[in-house]
């Protein structure tokens, strides 16, 4: 690990996985929904509702059980067979890693510890292997393993401990505002992620950018640093 640039507002990066690094292709699911006469996004709305999704993310049910729960919410509208087809299409949606975000994070890791902190299933290790990212981070904090999910403050504290730095010296990156708000309440610097440029500016010299650019994207407790 090379020396960290001076003036940096953080000593570790805690980064979300989905919609920052990993992105799903929902086009096949959308085609099935259109064929079934459903609005696009119907299956996702059911599958990601907290009462359906949270047991999976806390490691309490299997992906197959999650599919059954989704199908149960669709059966009256499309019938049993098609409901299961839609649930399975969501569970098996193909995914890819964003190469630009991965490259930025790999560069940052040469300066500071990188920890992935993600609401994920017990399949996370296999998914990271498929993405070729088993070596991306110094540690991975998964909700299904820890049995606690963002935005619960406990998962942020676990991630900071794995990074080996105080919570107030962590930069937290996520695409969901409620997760950002929880991290900021603990004193973390935060980045609400929308595109790789958000990450590039926030990482600043750790990503090879000018130090002055970092303040554009990093917030601490809701204020510019």
C-alpha angles and dihedrals in degrees: 000000000000121000114282117248115260120255094030116154094215142042098201138026119226109191136187119229110210117069090005103057104358124050128186128220105226096172094103090051091048090053091053091049092052090049089051092050093248127134112255110264096032094116092046092050090055096040095049097043106122095242090054101034105038097066088056094047091049092053093246097121136028125247088253090057089049090054089051090053091050092048091051089058093051104038097090090053102043109008131257100285096047092042090058091046090055093046091050092048090057093047092048098041109145117246140195139193121245103239095204094055091045091051092050092049093048090054092048090052090062086067107031138013116276121209125182110218111186145158096236144145129255086265091071096107091052091047092052089050091053089051092048090238104118088115098044100097139035089231140001122218110196125187091219092056098040093040091226127096137203130297089037106107090226094073092053091052090050090051093049090049091052088050090051096230135104115270092245090060094056128102109214121201122193140143096224121081095213090056091048091050092052092051092047090051088061091053098258123145107244143203122196099212122221103142140359092266088066089058094042093054093044094051091048112169090008087067095039095263128131113274093237092061094063095076091063095072106021121089129181117204090338096309135098109259 
